């Protein structure tokens, strides 16, 4: 009996420590717990409101509830900035300044999407807002994930929510776009799971903070390491719209409502970029040329394919493929400066890309956004068209916009890494990226050309006359220009990581 007691006491102590850690971990994921509770509360509110009020009034109430919840989430995430970096549910999640910064970007994108819906008076099913809450929860968890299992589960939560968001959209092509999204997503998910199983078999761990993962992989041939890395990255490449998992992007962007496309074009990319940075600290050196090659191919295919598009949303879809390639350049540089520039590029991209979709929707509200419909609109809607022109210039990476600053920083980081490490593929990536930036001018300046140098053809809808929309356009314009002159406003946050 005494011997049994001696054996059981350490186990109880260990269990007690685990319970304390779980309690502390729950306190450290307050925004995510709130989102889970808020998701359930929103569904309950939907049931009650639709019984008590007519459809229009109930929908208005639900919009207000969703917006209030997004603001509360923003406050909760901001409150995490001063928390000490620490694991939550070790080794599943890790909260640090990087995770908080990217969570802020995601929540801001969510808030802007809700504002977009309100300003353009979209009539979405109430389930749309609930699923959006689940998507944000998955994205927040992904920013903190430090274990291949939590990375995979978070990606699945995001993906399943995204499939539903696209499919329930009140557009004719929504079902087709949602089905393509689902099929490509399922394939990439299966490939990623196989890659994770390979890494686990080779290293005996799925904890990316464990040095055993890198050591286990290094004991194998370059081919085995490269194949394992490529397969494991499949899910991340899918969410980033990078080659070869980019095929779904144009169809989904064209089939979905513009506010949804705006959100899906930036929020998942922000979360996945942080995952790629975390993986960079543990995966072998073969990881970086793989990223560099995928980056260059994606930039090239995205820019070349965009030249032939006749629809604004499809054009921005191929643009997002190219922009995702530029996002990865900073990660591929494999330096602290490279990671900082990738983070800056992500923040700038969130602002610029959401602005582009919002302004296009103001000019052609709830339309199919064929490029021919934009002809001559610049003469009727000078303010919105002028701001959209500046946003297109920012996407192209020209001064005086934050788009130029972002591209200049990632290329500077890559050039510094090339000088320090001397890998030839870095030089080819640098040259290819700069050449592609020149190619991109041909399609980014196409919209401004149609707006101001073509006559109206009578095919366009009336632009939105919302004063709120015009004020938001002015705020976005100020942000894009001021961040060019004062990039330290964002870099100050980033340097605190």
N, C-alpha and C positions, 0 to 999 in steps of 0.2 A: 504493500500500500504506500509506503514511504517512497519507494522507487518510482511508483506511478505518479506521485505528487511532484517529485522532482522533474519528471518529464513534462508534466502538464503545465507547470508554472511558466516556463519560458514561452510556451505556445500561447498562453493567455496574455502574457505581456506583449508578444508580437501582435496578437489580435487587437489588443488595446491600442497599440501604436497605429495599427492600420485604421481603426475606427477614428482616431484623432485626425489622421491624415485625410480620411474621406470627408470628415466634417470641415476641415480647413479648405479642402479642395472645392467643396460645394460653395463655400463663401467666396472663393476666387473665380467662380464662373457665374456671377450674378446676372449679367446680361443674357446669357444663354438660358438660364433657368427662367428668367422673366419672359423670354421669347416662347419657351415651351408652355408656360402658364397662359401667356397672352394668346397663343394659338388656340388653346382650348376655350378661353374666354370669348374669343372672337366668334368661334363656331356656335357657342351658346347664345351670344348676342344676336347672331344671324337668325337663329330659330325664334327667339323672342320678338325681335323687331318686325320680322315679316308676318308674324301673327297679329301684331298690334297696329301696324301702320301699312299704308299702301306702298307699293314697290318703290316708287321714286323717293319717297321720304325715308324709307328704311335704308335704301342704298346710300343716301346722303349721310345718314347717321353712321353707317358702317365705314364710309370714307373718313369721316371725322375720327372715329375710334382708331382706325388703322394709322392715321397721321399722328394722333396723340401717342400711340404706342411706339411709333418710330422715334419721336422726340424723347420719350422716356428712355428708350434704348440708347440713344445718343448720350444722354446724361450719364447713364450707368457705365458706358464704355469710357467716357471722359474721366470718370471717377477711378478707373483702373490705371491711369497713367502713372500715378505716384506709388503704386504697389511695387514691392520688391519682386524682381524676376524669380519665379519659382515654378516647380512642377505642380500640376493638378492631376490627381489620379496617376501618380508616377508609374510608368514613364509615358503615359498616353498623351498628356497635354502639357504645354509649357507656355506660361504667360510672361511676356516681356514687353518692352517698349515697341519692338517691331510688330508684335501681334496686335497691340492696342492701336498703333498707327493704321495698320491695314484694316482693322475692324472699323475704325473711324471712316475710312474711305468707303467701305461697304455700306455702312449705315447712311452716310451722306448720299450715296447713289440711290439707296432705297427711298430716302426722303424726297430726292429730286424726282424720282419716278412717280411718286404719289402726287407731287405738285404738278407734274406734266399731265397726269390723268385729270386732275381737277381743272387746270387752265383750259385744256382742250375739250373738256366735258365728255370724256369717254364713258360709255356705259358697259362696264365689265360685270360678269356674274360675281356675286359676293365671294364665291370660293376663290376667286382670283387673289384677293387680298390675304386670305388665310394661307394659301399656298406660298405666296410671296414671303410671309412671315417664316414659314418653314425653310424656305430657301436661304433667307438671311441667317437663320440659326445654323444651318449647315455650313455656310460660308464662314461664320464666326468660329465655329469649331475647327474648320480646316486651317485657319490662320494659326491656331495653337497646337495643331497636331504634330507630334514628334515620334509617332509610332506608325508603321506601315498599315496596321489594322485600322487605327483611327483616321488616317489619311484616306484609306479606301472607303470606310463607312461614311465619312463626311462627303466625299465625292459622290457616293451613291445617293445620299439624301438630297444633295444639290441637283443631281442629274434627274432623279425621279420627279422632283418638284418642277424642274424646268420642262420636262416632257409634258406634264399636266398643264402648266401655264400656257405653253404653245398650243396644245390640243384644244383647250376650252375657250380659246380666243374666238370672238364673234366674226371671223373672217372665213370666206369660202375655202381658201387654201390652207386653213389652219390644220385640218385633219391630215392632209398630205405632208405638210411641214413637220407636224408632230410625229408622224410615223417614221419619216426619214431620220429625224432626230433620235428617236427611240432605237432604231436599228443600228445606226452608227455608234450610239452611246453604249448599247448592249455589247457590241463587238469590242469596243475599246475597253470596256469594263472587264470582259472575259480575258482579254490579252494582258491587262494590268494585273489581274489576279494570278495569272500564270507566272508573270514576272516576279511577283511577290513570293510565290511558292518557291521559285528558283533561288531567290536571294536567301530565303529562310533555310532552304536545303543546303546552300553553300556556306552560310555563315552561322546558322543556328540561332539567329535572333532577328526580330523585326523592329527592334528599338534603334532608331537612327541616331540616338545619342550614345550608343554603345560602340566602343572601338572595335569590338569583335566583328561587327558587320564589315567594316573596311578590311580588317585583317583576313577574314574568311574569304572575301571576294578576291583579294590579292593573291591567294594561293592557287588561282586558276589561270588558264590561258587568256590572252587578250580577247579572243573571239567569244569565249564564255562570258567574260565580264561585260563586253559590249552588248551582247544579246540580252543578258539579264537587265541591264540598265534600260535599253530601248523598250523592252516589253513592260517593265515597271512604269515607265514614263507615259504609257499609252493613255491612261486616264487623264493625266495632266495635259498632255498634248491635245486631247479632245476638248477639254474646257477652254484651252487657249486658242483653239481653232488653228493649230499648227499642222503643217504637212507631216504625215499623210492622213491625219484625222480632221481635215478641214472641209470635206466635201459637203457636209450638212449645212454649213454656214450660210451660203447665199439663199438657199430655199427657205430656211427658218427665218432669216431676216426679212425676206419678202413676204412670207405668209403671216407673220405675227404683227400685232399692233405696234406702232412706233414706241410708245412708252416702255413696253415690255422688251423690245429689241434694244432700246437704249440701256436698260438695266443689265440685260444679259450680255451686252457687248463689253461691259467694264467690270462689274462686280466679281464674277468668277475668275477673270484674269488676274485681278488684284490678289485674291486669295491664293491662287495657284503659283504666282510668281514668288510668294514668300515660301511656299513648299519647295520650290526649286532651289531657293537660296539655302534652306535648311538641309536639303539633300546634298548640296555642294560641299558641306562641311564633313561628310562621311563617305560619300562614294569615291571610288578610285579616280585617278587622273583621266581615264578614258571617258568619263562623264562630260568633260568640257568640250572636246572636239565633236562629240555627238550633238551636244546642244548648239555649238557653233554651226555645224553643217545643217541641222534642221532649221536654225534661224535664217541662214542665207537662202536656203531653198524656199522657205515660206515667204520671205520678203520678195523674192523674185517672182514667184508664182502669183502672189497676191497683187503685186503692182502690174504685172503684164495682163492678168485676167481682168483687172479693173478697167483697162483701156477700152474694152469692148462692151461695157455694160450700158444699157439704156434705161435702167431703173435706179433711182437714187439710193434706195435701201440695199439693193444688190451691190451697187458701187461701194457703199460703205462697208458691206460685208467683206468684200475682197480687200478693202482698205484695212479692216480689222485683222485680217490674216497677216498682212504685211506689218502692221503696227505691233502685233504680238511677236513677230520676229525681232523687231527692234527692242522690245521689252526684254527679250532673252539675251540680247547682246551684252548687257551689263552683267548678267549672271555668268555668261560664258567667259567674261574677262577674268573671273576668279581673283578678285582683290576686294579689300574693304571699300575702296573708292568705286569699284564696279558695282558692288551691291548697293551702295548709296545712290549711285546714278540710276540704277534700275528702279529703286524705290521712288526717286524723283520723277522718273519717266512715267511710272504707274500713276502717281498722283496727278501729273499734268494730263495724262491720257484720259483719266476719269472725267476731268473738267471739260476737255476739248471734245471728246467723243459724245458725251451726253448733250453738250451744247449743240453739236451738229444735228443730232436727231431732233432735238427740241425745235430748232429754228426751221428745219425742213418741214416739220409738222405745223408750225405756225403759218408757213407760206402755202402749204397744201394740206389743210386739216383732214385727217382720217382718209387720205387718198391713197391710191396705189403708187404714188410718187414716181411716175414715169418722168424721165428727164425732160421730155418735150413739154410737159405741163409747166415747167419753170421758165419757159421762154418769155422774156419781156416783163417779168414780175418785178424786176429791180426798179423800173420806172414808176410803178404804182406803189410799191412798198419799200421805199428807200432805206428806212432804218433797219428793218429785219434783214433785208438783202445785203446791206452793208456789213452788218454784224456777221452774217453767214459767210461773207467773203473773207473776213478776218479769220474766222474759224477754219475755213478751208486752207488758208495760208498757214495757219498753225499746224494743221495736220500734215501739210507738205514739209514743215520744218523750216520756215523762212522767218527772218526777223521782221518786225519787232514783236514776236510772240513767244510764249513759253514753249511752244513746239520746237523752236530753234534751239532754245537753251537745253531742252531735254535731249535732243539728238546730239548736240555738241558735247554734252557731258558724257553720254554713253560711248561715243566714239573716242573721246579723250581717254576714258578709262581703258578702252580696248587698246589704244595706242601705247599707253603707259605699260600695260601688261605685256604687249608685244616686245617692248624694249627690255623689260625686266626678265621675261621668260624665253623670248626668242622663238616661239612656235610659229612656223610659216602659215598655218591655218588661220591664225589671228590676223595676219596681214591681208590674206584673201578675204576674210570676213569684213575687214575694214574697207577695203577697196570696193567690194561688192555692195556693201551697205550704202556707201556714198554715191555710187553710180545709180543705185535704185532710188535714192532720194531725188535724183535729177529726173528719172523716168516718171516718178509719181506726180511731178508738176503737171504733166499732160492731162491727168484726169482730175486732180484736185482743183485745178483752175477752170475746169469745164463748166461747173455750176456757175461761178461768177460770170463767165463768158455768156452763158445762156440767159442769165438774169439781166445783164446790162447791155449786151451787144446784139440781142435778137429781138424781133418784134413779137408781140403777143399773137398766138395762133388760135385763140378762142377755146383751147382744150383745158385750160386751167380752171380750178375752183377758186372761189373768193378766199383770199387770205384772212386769217383770224385777225379781228380788230381789238383783241383783248389788250387792255392797258396793262394788266398784270403781266402778260406775256412780253410786252415791250420793255417793261421795267426789268424783268428777269434777264432778258436779252442784254440789257445794258450792264447788269451786274456781271454776267458771264464775259462780256467784252472787257470790262475793267479787270477781271481776274486774269484773263489771258494776256493782257498787255502789261499789267503791273507785275506779274510773276516773271516776266522777261527782264524787267529792270531790278526786281528785288527777289531773286530766287532764294535768298537766304531765309525768307519767310517760311518756306517749306524745309530747306536744308537745315535750319536750326533745330527743327523737330527730329529730322533724320540723324543728325550728328549726336543726338542724345541716346541712340541705341547702344 
